[in-house]
């Protein structure tokens, strides 16, 4: 079973910063990638950022230059540094992990609320 511990959400004023963390716990499977999607009410879930096991990163166009995803010393812990936050960043942020053994599968954390006030 894949388990997640997410933290770092909260309320921040526009222009401020937050740092999300996601720790992924898996017994024997290999983790291919860890990242975040976000979903606002009435909107579809969208990719925010992801980092692969090889260190490759990918960001949504809307957050490029503002958000940075990185891997902690513990390889299964990932951080999302969010700077210059905008009200449109308000959403529930869901950490996710892709595992590849024995078969490729995607797993989702419980989510954490990020609210950016004007």
Backbone as JSON, one array per atom type, in Angstrom:
{
  "sequence": "XXXXXXXXXXXXXXXXXXXXXXXXXXXXXXXXXXXXXXXXXXXXXXXXXXXXXXXXXXXXXXXXXXXXXXXXXXXXXXXXXXXXXXXXXXXXXXXXXXXXXXXXXXXXXXXXXXXXXX",
  "N": [[0.84, -1.17, 0.0], [0.49, 2.23, -0.77], [1.28, 5.11, 0.94], [0.73, 8.5, 1.96], [2.08, 11.48, 3.36], [1.19, 14.63, 3.64], [1.9, 18.1, 3.9], [2.01, 21.62, 4.76], [0.21, 23.33, 3.56], [-2.07, 26.14, 3.63], [-3.22, 29.46, 4.46], [-2.4, 32.34, 2.71], [-1.27, 35.61, 1.86], [-1.56, 37.3, -1.3], [1.33, 37.26, -3.3], [2.88, 36.16, -1.37], [4.52, 33.26, 0.1], [4.56, 29.69, 0.2], [5.44, 26.43, 1.34], [5.11, 23.26, 0.34], [5.14, 19.88, 1.42], [5.7, 16.46, 0.72], [5.68, 13.25, 1.71], [6.26, 10.01, 0.73], [5.33, 6.76, 1.32], [6.2, 3.55, 0.73], [6.37, 0.06, 0.41], [7.9, -1.92, -1.18], [7.83, -1.22, -3.84], [9.08, 0.55, -6.7], [9.5, 4.0, -7.02], [8.56, 6.07, -9.54], [7.99, 8.74, -10.06], [7.21, 11.78, -8.32], [4.86, 14.23, -7.48], [2.68, 17.12, -7.7], [-0.75, 17.63, -8.25], [-3.42, 19.97, -8.67], [-6.67, 21.11, -7.66], [-9.36, 23.16, -8.06], [-12.61, 24.19, -6.86], [-15.15, 23.24, -9.08], [-13.44, 23.06, -11.21], [-11.2, 21.18, -13.33], [-8.83, 18.73, -12.27], [-5.41, 19.55, -12.38], [-2.05, 19.26, -13.53], [0.6, 20.43, -11.52], [3.38, 20.36, -10.79], [6.1, 18.1, -11.2], [8.55, 15.69, -10.32], [10.85, 13.41, -11.52], [12.24, 10.12, -10.91], [14.75, 10.25, -11.96], [15.39, 12.9, -11.72], [14.34, 14.74, -13.46], [12.31, 17.53, -14.06], [9.03, 18.95, -14.35], [6.73, 21.5, -15.09], [3.61, 23.18, -14.76], [2.6, 25.65, -17.1], [1.56, 27.92, -15.9], [2.8, 28.18, -13.46], [5.48, 28.23, -13.81], [8.66, 29.52, -13.1], [7.83, 30.51, -10.7], [7.22, 28.43, -8.92], [9.03, 25.75, -7.41], [10.06, 22.48, -7.56], [11.51, 19.93, -5.63], [13.69, 17.33, -4.48], [14.08, 15.92, -1.31], [16.66, 15.08, 1.12], [15.93, 12.56, 2.04], [14.82, 10.38, -0.23], [12.22, 9.84, -0.91], [10.75, 11.98, -0.15], [9.42, 15.0, -1.1], [9.5, 18.43, -1.99], [7.57, 21.32, -2.61], [8.18, 24.43, -3.43], [6.54, 27.37, -3.32], [6.31, 30.43, -4.61], [5.59, 33.96, -4.91], [2.77, 33.88, -4.86], [-0.51, 33.71, -6.22], [-4.0, 34.68, -6.24], [-5.33, 32.94, -8.0], [-3.97, 30.61, -7.65], [-5.21, 29.3, -5.65], [-6.42, 26.34, -4.39], [-7.05, 22.83, -3.83], [-4.28, 20.96, -3.22], [-2.91, 18.07, -4.4], [-0.73, 15.6, -3.63], [0.99, 13.22, -5.6], [2.09, 9.98, -6.64], [3.91, 7.97, -8.85], [4.33, 4.64, -9.33], [6.27, 1.86, -10.43], [6.53, -0.83, -10.18], [4.91, -3.81, -9.36], [3.67, -3.22, -11.76], [2.96, -0.26, -13.62], [1.44, 2.31, -11.82], [-0.64, 4.88, -10.47], [-0.86, 6.84, -7.58], [-2.59, 8.68, -5.07], [-2.41, 11.34, -2.72], [-4.06, 12.69, 0.24], [-4.56, 15.36, -0.03], [-4.08, 18.92, 0.38], [-5.15, 22.08, 1.47], [-4.65, 25.11, -0.19], [-4.86, 28.48, 0.09], [-5.02, 31.6, -1.3], [-5.18, 34.88, -0.61], [-6.45, 38.01, -1.86]],
  "CA": [[0.0, 0.0, 0.0], [1.2, 3.49, -0.85], [0.74, 6.08, 1.86], [1.25, 9.84, 1.81], [1.97, 12.48, 4.39], [1.28, 15.95, 3.02], [1.82, 19.22, 4.82], [2.48, 22.9, 4.26], [-0.84, 24.18, 3.06], [-2.55, 27.18, 4.51], [-3.7, 30.71, 3.9], [-1.33, 33.3, 2.53], [-1.62, 36.76, 1.04], [-0.97, 37.35, -2.63], [2.74, 37.63, -3.27], [3.56, 35.4, -0.35], [5.1, 31.96, -0.23], [4.29, 28.49, 0.97], [6.24, 25.27, 0.98], [4.43, 22.0, 0.55], [5.96, 18.7, 1.47], [5.01, 15.2, 0.5], [6.46, 12.05, 1.97], [5.6, 8.84, 0.18], [5.76, 5.54, 1.99], [5.89, 2.36, -0.05], [7.18, -1.04, 0.95], [8.88, -2.51, -2.09], [7.71, -0.71, -5.19], [9.95, 1.64, -7.12], [8.77, 5.23, -7.3], [9.02, 6.68, -10.77], [7.86, 10.19, -10.01], [6.37, 12.37, -7.28], [4.52, 15.59, -7.82], [1.4, 17.65, -7.23], [-1.83, 18.21, -9.02], [-4.3, 20.8, -7.87], [-8.03, 21.17, -8.13], [-10.23, 24.15, -7.47], [-14.01, 23.83, -7.05], [-15.68, 23.46, -10.42], [-12.4, 22.93, -12.21], [-10.56, 19.89, -13.44], [-7.53, 18.59, -11.66], [-4.35, 19.85, -13.32], [-0.68, 19.09, -13.07], [1.32, 21.6, -11.06], [4.8, 20.1, -10.93], [6.47, 16.72, -10.95], [9.96, 15.36, -10.44], [11.02, 11.99, -11.76], [13.32, 9.48, -10.17], [16.0, 10.7, -12.54], [15.6, 14.31, -11.44], [13.7, 15.59, -14.44], [11.16, 18.26, -13.53], [8.07, 19.5, -15.29], [5.85, 22.45, -14.43], [2.56, 23.85, -15.51], [3.02, 26.96, -17.58], [1.08, 28.96, -15.01], [3.61, 28.27, -12.26], [6.9, 28.29, -14.16], [9.33, 30.7, -12.59], [7.34, 30.82, -9.35], [7.26, 27.23, -8.11], [10.17, 24.87, -7.58], [9.91, 21.17, -6.94], [12.82, 19.38, -5.31], [13.7, 16.12, -3.67], [14.81, 16.06, -0.07], [17.68, 14.06, 1.35], [15.15, 11.34, 1.95], [14.43, 10.41, -1.63], [10.78, 9.74, -1.07], [10.16, 13.21, 0.33], [9.52, 16.02, -2.12], [9.03, 19.74, -1.58], [7.13, 22.26, -3.63], [8.32, 25.8, -2.98], [5.62, 28.2, -4.06], [6.59, 31.84, -4.4], [4.78, 34.91, -5.67], [1.47, 33.23, -4.99], [-1.61, 34.48, -6.76], [-5.29, 34.11, -5.87], [-5.67, 31.84, -8.87], [-3.32, 29.4, -7.17], [-6.05, 28.71, -4.62], [-6.89, 25.01, -4.78], [-6.56, 21.71, -3.06], [-3.1, 20.4, -3.85], [-2.81, 16.64, -4.15], [0.51, 14.91, -3.96], [0.79, 11.93, -6.25], [3.28, 9.21, -6.92], [3.83, 6.92, -9.86], [5.18, 3.49, -9.06], [6.46, 1.07, -11.65], [6.63, -2.25, -9.88], [5.21, -4.62, -10.53], [3.12, -2.54, -12.91], [2.81, 1.17, -13.45], [0.21, 2.76, -11.22], [-0.6, 6.21, -9.89], [-1.51, 6.91, -6.28], [-2.88, 10.06, -4.69], [-2.53, 11.69, -1.32], [-5.35, 13.19, 0.68], [-4.69, 16.75, -0.45], [-3.95, 19.99, 1.35], [-5.74, 23.31, 0.96], [-3.86, 26.32, -0.34], [-5.73, 29.61, -0.16], [-4.28, 32.84, -1.5], [-6.1, 36.0, -0.54], [-5.99, 39.18, -2.61]],
  "C": [[0.89, 1.24, 0.0], [0.51, 4.49, 0.07], [1.46, 7.42, 1.7], [1.1, 10.62, 3.1], [2.23, 13.83, 3.74], [1.16, 17.02, 4.09], [2.25, 20.49, 4.11], [1.43, 23.81, 3.71], [-1.26, 25.2, 4.07], [-3.05, 28.37, 3.74], [-2.55, 31.7, 3.85], [-1.83, 34.45, 1.67], [-0.94, 36.68, -0.32], [0.45, 37.9, -2.56], [3.55, 36.87, -2.25], [4.03, 34.05, -0.84], [4.6, 30.89, 0.71], [5.21, 27.39, 0.48], [5.47, 24.02, 1.35], [5.45, 20.88, 0.64], [5.09, 17.47, 1.28], [5.99, 14.07, 0.74], [5.65, 10.85, 1.53], [6.19, 7.6, 0.81], [5.26, 4.34, 1.19], [6.86, 1.26, 0.36], [8.28, -1.48, 0.0], [8.84, -1.95, -3.5], [8.72, 0.4, -5.44], [9.09, 2.84, -7.5], [9.38, 5.88, -8.53], [9.01, 8.2, -10.7], [6.99, 10.58, -8.83], [6.08, 13.81, -7.68], [3.21, 16.01, -7.2], [0.5, 17.98, -8.4], [-2.64, 19.11, -8.09], [-5.68, 20.85, -8.5], [-8.8, 22.22, -7.34], [-11.68, 23.73, -7.7], [-14.5, 24.2, -8.44], [-14.67, 23.35, -11.53], [-11.82, 21.53, -12.22], [-9.22, 19.9, -12.72], [-6.44, 18.79, -12.72], [-3.0, 19.63, -12.69], [-0.09, 20.43, -12.65], [2.81, 21.42, -11.32], [5.06, 18.64, -10.61], [7.98, 16.58, -11.09], [10.07, 13.85, -10.57], [12.15, 11.43, -10.91], [14.69, 9.87, -10.69], [16.28, 12.17, -12.36], [14.99, 15.26, -12.44], [12.46, 16.24, -13.84], [10.29, 18.78, -14.66], [7.09, 20.36, -14.51], [4.73, 22.88, -15.35], [3.03, 25.22, -15.93], [2.66, 28.07, -16.59], [1.95, 29.14, -13.77], [5.1, 28.34, -12.56], [7.5, 29.62, -13.7], [8.9, 31.09, -11.19], [7.44, 29.63, -8.4], [8.51, 26.43, -8.42], [9.92, 23.58, -6.85], [11.3, 20.58, -6.75], [12.65, 18.14, -4.45], [14.56, 16.34, -2.44], [15.88, 14.99, 0.03], [17.07, 12.67, 1.4], [14.47, 11.34, 0.59], [12.94, 10.36, -1.85], [10.04, 10.92, -0.45], [10.45, 14.31, -0.67], [8.91, 17.31, -1.59], [8.6, 20.54, -2.8], [7.19, 23.66, -3.01], [7.5, 26.7, -3.89], [5.85, 29.65, -3.68], [5.68, 32.69, -5.27], [3.38, 34.37, -5.91], [0.4, 34.22, -5.43], [-2.93, 33.88, -6.3], [-5.7, 32.93, -6.74], [-4.94, 30.55, -8.55], [-4.14, 28.68, -6.1], [-6.64, 27.4, -5.13], [-6.52, 24.02, -3.69], [-5.42, 21.09, -3.85], [-2.94, 18.95, -3.42], [-1.45, 16.13, -4.57], [0.17, 13.59, -4.64], [2.13, 11.28, -6.51], [2.97, 8.16, -7.96], [4.82, 5.84, -9.49], [5.19, 2.6, -10.27], [6.58, -0.41, -11.41], [5.5, -2.69, -9.0], [4.69, -4.04, -11.84], [2.98, -1.05, -12.6], [1.44, 1.51, -12.86], [0.43, 4.12, -10.56], [-1.41, 6.23, -8.6], [-1.56, 8.36, -5.82], [-2.95, 10.23, -3.18], [-3.88, 12.31, -1.01], [-5.6, 14.64, 0.28], [-4.54, 17.73, 0.7], [-4.43, 21.29, 0.71], [-4.72, 24.43, 0.93], [-4.83, 27.44, -0.72], [-4.89, 30.88, -0.22], [-5.28, 33.98, -1.55], [-5.55, 37.19, -1.31], [-5.2, 40.16, -1.75]]
}
